Amino acid sequence: MINIEQIIELLKLGKLIPEETVYSICLKAQELFIQEANVSHVDTPVTICGDIHGQLHDLLTLFEKSGGMENTRYIFLGDFVDRGFYSLESFLLLLCFKLRYPDRVTLIRGNHETRQITKVYGFYDEILRKYGNSNVWRYCCEVFDYLSLGAIVDNQIFCVHGGLSPDVSTINEIRAIDRKQEVPHEGAMCDLLWSDPDDVDTWSLSPRGAGFLFGKNEVNKFLHENGFDLIARAHQLVMEGYKEMFDGGLVTVWSAPNYCYRCGNIAAVLRIDDDMSRNYTIFEAVQPQDSVGNAIIPTKKPQMDYFL
């Protein structure tokens, strides 16, 4: 029997969790996620969080600034791993909170929650470095396949990692996707995780090589068709931590301050209260530390920049 409370405390300290314990956590998490729909329904009040990217110490600051798991309901919009030094600990901490407070945590899949992307952007290498084999990476990738694709807050706010898709006009079309797979290279599931809003008149090719660029027309149409007031998404670095677009119909929330330990941005989370008011909390980066409290100074330039 795993002691979730004890593991949470160890993870907060950045301690390495034994391989067999990680396996148990991932298995239990899968059992929870498999019961969830492609699009989860979440009640207010809730705090919406953007990309974390393995920045464990900033994730702990996020909880500190936003009320903490004991007092707050959270939606995380994906990209828990890659780029930061503590992808495993960050992801496991969120899984443990999900196991401990299943009704208070909603985890949505990001474009980095895939085998292909984590092989290139740091998570796979982190696991090899910490364990000497890739087993833990495989366990986590199995969990990735079960994560939801979106969430709806009080039937008014649609939460997704990336954005919209030309193949999706209604939420029912998202509900019909078979999500339990590696993210495809094209199609609705891919677009939801990869697309970006931009100042374009209609669907345009994305410079990312996956997903689409979509503009105000697409956003207004989707909001109207589904009776929503807002699309809340992450996926793009915004220096101020959040950015509203299209007359407030869409917001990008970014929750990894000083991204890659060098971008100098601040981070934000978005709290939606019972009256549907939006309150942003911004926070700055803390110095990452190793397991004995020494400051970590990044020694290498992080991997390729095309996600920035």
N, C-alpha and C positions, 0 to 999 in steps of 0.2 A: 504493500500500500504506500503510495507516494504522499509525502507531507507537503501539500501545496504552499502553505504559509511559510514553511521553512525554505522551500525552493525560491519563493518570491524574494525573501530576505537575501539569500545567496546571490541571486541574479542582480539585485540592486547594487551589490558590492562588486559586480563584474566577475564573480567566481565561476569557474568551469564546472558544468553539471555533468555527472557521469553519463556515458553513452546510453546505458540501459534505462536510465531515468528519463533522458530525452525521448527515447523510444516510447516509453509509457505515456509521457505528456502528449506526444504527437498522436498516439493512438486514441487517447481519451478525447482530445480536441477534435479529431476526425469524427468520432461518434456524435459529438455535438453539432458540428458543421453539416454533417450529412442530413440532419433533420431540418436545416434551414432552407428556405426558398432562395431562388436566385436573387430576389429582391426582398430584403427584410423590412418589416414595418417597425418603426421606432417611435416612442412617445416623447413629447417634451416634458420637462426641460432636458436638453441634450447638448453635449459639447462635441463639435465636429473638428477633427484633426487631420492635417495633411501629411505629406511624406515625412518619414522618420529617418530612413536610410542608415540604420545601425548606429545612430548617435545616442547611445544609451543615457549618458549623463544629461543630455538635453531633453530626452523623454522623461526622465525623473523630474526635471525642472518644469516640464509641461504639466505633469500631475500636480506638482506643488503649487503652480500658479493658477490652476483651473479647478481646484477643489478636491482632487484626489478620488481614487476609485471608490472609496467608502461612501462618498457623498454625491457622486456625479455619474450620469450616464454618458457613455462615450461612443462615438462612431469614428473609426480610423479608416481613412480613404486609401489605404494600401501603400506600397513601397516601404515596407518595414525593413528591408534588407538592402545590401550592397552599398558600396562607397564608404560608409563609416567603419570604425574598428570593431564595433560590437553588434554586428547584425544578428548573430545567434542569440545573444543575451536579450536584445531588444525584442526579437520575435517571440522567444520563449516567455519573456515577462508578460507580453500581451496574451499569449496562450494561457498562461497560468491565471491571469486575471479573468480570462474568459471562463476557465474551469471554476474559479472561486466565485465569480459574480456573473453567471451566464446571461442574466437579463440586463446587465449594465454595460456590456461590451458588444459592439458590432464591428467585425473586421471585414473589410471589403478588399478584394484582390486588386493589386496594382500590376503594372506591366513588368515590374521587377520580380514578381512572385512566379517565376517560371524557371525551368531548368536551363534553357538556352541563355537567358540574360544573366542569371546568377553565375554561370560558368565564366562569364567575361568580366563582370563588374564587381567582383570581390568576395561574394558570400562563399562560393565554392572553395576559393583559396584560403579563406579564413578558417573554414572547417578542417581542411587538410593541415593547416598550420597548428590548429589547436588539438586535433585528435590523431593526426597521422594517417587517417583514412577518410573516405567520403560517406560513411554510413549515415552520419547525422544529417548531412546535406540531403541524402535520399529521403530520410524520414520527413524532413521539413518540406521537401518538394511534394511529397504525397499529401501533406496538409494543404499546400497551396491550391491543389486541384479541387479542394472542397470549399474554398472560400466563396462567399457571395459575390455577385457582380454589382450590386447596388443596394441602396436603402432608401426608404421613403419616410420622412418625418411628418407625422400628423397629416398625412395625405396632401401636403403642400410643398414639401421640399424634396427634390430628387438628388440623392448623393451617389456619386460615381467617381472612379479614379481619374479617368481621362476626359471623356466627353460623349458626344452624340455620334450616331451612325446613320448613314443614308438608308441602311437596312432596318432601322428601328424608328417607328413613329409612335408606338404605344408601349406602355409597360408590359402588356400581355405578350408582346413579341420578345421581350427580354426574359419573361417567365418561361417561354418555350425553348430557350437555348439549353443544350446539354452542356453544362459547365464543367463537369468532372473530367477534365482533360488538360493537357498542355495547351497554352493559349495559341490558337491558330494564327497564321500569318496574315489572314484577311477575313472579312466578314464581321458580323455584328459583335461577337464577343471580343475580337481583336480591337475593333473601333472604340468600344466602351472604355478600354484600358489605355488606348494610345492617342486618341484624338485631342485636338487643342482648339480653343476659341481664338478667333482672329478677326481682323477687320476685312472680311471678304463678303462678296455678294451671295455666293452659293458655295456648295461643297467644293473644296480644292485639295490638291495633293499635299500631303504633309511632308515637310523636309525631314521628318524622322524616319521616313521609309515605311511607316505603318500607320494605320488610322488616317484621319482626314482633318483638314482645317474646316471649321464651320463658323458662321457669323450670326449676326443678330436675327436675321430672318429665320434661320433654322432653330434658334433658341426660342423665339416667340411662338413659332409653330408648335414646337414640342411642348412648351408650357401650356399653350391653349388647348392642344389636343388631349392633354392628360390632367388638366385642371390644377396645375402647379403654379407656384409663385416664384420659385427659385431653383436653379441647378447649383449645387455645391460640389466642387471638384478640386483636385490637387494637381499633381503631375508636372507642373511648371514652377520653376523657381521665380518667386516675386520678392524683390529686395525689401519691401515693406511688410512682408509676412502675409498680406492678403491683398486682393485686388478685385473690386467689383467692376463688372462690364455690362453693356447692353441695358442701360437704365436700371441697374440693380437686378436684372433677371438671371445673372450668373455671377458666382464668386469663385475665385481660386484661393484656396487656403494652403499655406506652406508652413510646415512645422519643424523644419530642420534649420536652426539658426547657424550662421557661418558655415553654410553647406560645404561639404568636402574639407572642412576646417580651413577654408581660405576665401570663401566668396563674400564674407563681410555682411551678409544679409541678416535681418532680424526675422523672427518666426511669429506665427500667430495661431490661435485656435478661435473657433466661432461658436459662441453659446447661443442656442435658440431657446428662449423662454416660453412659458405657456401661452403668452399673448403673441407669440411668433416674432417678437422683437429680436434683432440681431445685436449681439454684443461681442466685440472682438477683444481678446486679450493678447497683447504682444509680449514677447520675451526674447532675451538675448542669450547667446551661447555661454556655456561654462567651459572651463578648461578640461578636456578629457583626461582621465587619470587611469593608471594601471591598477592591478588588484591590490597593490600595497600603497596606493595613494600618491605615486609619483606622476607628475604632469607628463602627458604624452605630447611630444612635438612631432608632427608628421615629417617623415624623412623623404618620402617620395611623392612625386606629383601623382594624384589619383588617375585612374584609368581614363580612357578616351572621354572627351567632353561632349559628345553629341547629345546627351540628355539635358545639358544645362539650360 
